[in-house]
């Protein structure tokens, strides 16, 4: 599930990045790298687990799937938080400076 969630996020962000100039100006490329990196990491993990456990890999328990889903959603949330912090730190339009002055 972690692989599926991050792969879906990576594809979605890639489509947004390619289709929107405004998204590129907002630095969405960093999300691209984080999501594709996480997807690659979990792909390697899935292959290693398959080599270790064989066909049992394709029969996860409901608890394992739920835990993997929470992990995948947490990874997406963390990446979005990092992107928001970076966006606020760059403050290209000086919005935060104007707010702090008032």
C-alpha positions in Angstrom: 0.0 0.0 0.0 2.9 2.4 0.7 4.2 1.9 -2.8 0.7 2.3 -4.3 0.0 5.5 -2.4 3.3 7.2 -3.1 3.3 6.1 -6.7 -0.2 7.6 -7.1 1.0 10.8 -5.5 4.1 10.9 -7.7 2.1 10.5 -10.9 -0.4 13.1 -9.8 2.3 15.7 -8.9 4.1 14.9 -12.2 1.0 15.6 -14.2 0.4 18.9 -12.3 4.1 19.8 -12.8 4.0 19.3 -16.5 0.7 21.0 -17.1 1.0 24.1 -14.9 3.6 26.9 -15.1 2.2 28.3 -11.8 2.9 25.0 -10.0 6.5 25.0 -11.3 6.9 28.6 -9.9 5.7 27.3 -6.5 8.5 24.8 -6.4 6.3 21.7 -6.8 9.4 19.9 -8.3 10.6 19.2 -4.8 7.4 17.1 -4.2 8.2 15.3 -7.4 11.6 14.2 -6.1 10.2 13.2 -2.7 7.4 11.1 -4.1 9.4 9.4 -6.8 12.2 8.8 -4.3 9.8 7.2 -1.8 8.2 5.2 -4.6 11.6 3.9 -5.6 12.5 3.1 -2.0 9.3 1.1 -1.5 9.7 -0.7 -4.8 13.1 -2.0 -3.7 11.6 -2.9 -0.3 8.7 -4.8 -2.1 11.2 -6.7 -4.3 13.4 -7.6 -1.3 10.4 -8.8 0.7 9.1 -10.8 -2.2 12.5 -12.5 -2.6 12.4 -13.3 1.1 8.8 -14.5 1.5 7.8 -15.7 -1.9 4.1 -16.0 -2.8 3.1 -15.1 0.8 4.0 -11.5 -0.2 0.8 -11.3 -2.2 -1.5 -12.4 0.7 -1.0 -9.6 3.3 -3.3 -9.5 6.4 -5.8 -6.7 6.8 -3.8 -5.3 9.7 -0.6 -5.2 7.6 -2.5 -3.4 4.8 -3.9 -0.9 7.2 -0.5 -0.2 8.7 1.0 0.2 5.3 -1.8 2.6 4.3 -1.1 4.8 7.4 2.6 4.7 6.6 2.0 5.8 3.0 -0.4 8.6 4.0 2.1 9.7 6.6 4.8 9.9 4.1 2.6 12.0 1.7 1.7 14.3 4.6 5.3 14.7 5.6 6.3 15.5 2.0 3.5 18.1 1.8 4.6 19.6 5.1 8.2 19.9 3.9 7.0 21.5 0.7 4.8 24.0 2.6 7.7 25.0 5.0 10.0 25.5 2.0 7.3 27.6 0.3 6.9 29.8 3.3 10.7 30.0 3.9 11.3 31.3 0.3 8.5 33.8 0.5 9.0 35.0 -3.0 6.2 37.6 -2.9 7.2 38.9 0.5 3.8 38.1 2.0 5.2 37.1 5.3 7.4 40.2 5.5 4.3 42.4 5.0 2.3 40.5 7.6 5.1 40.8 10.2 5.3 44.5 9.6 1.7 45.1 10.5 
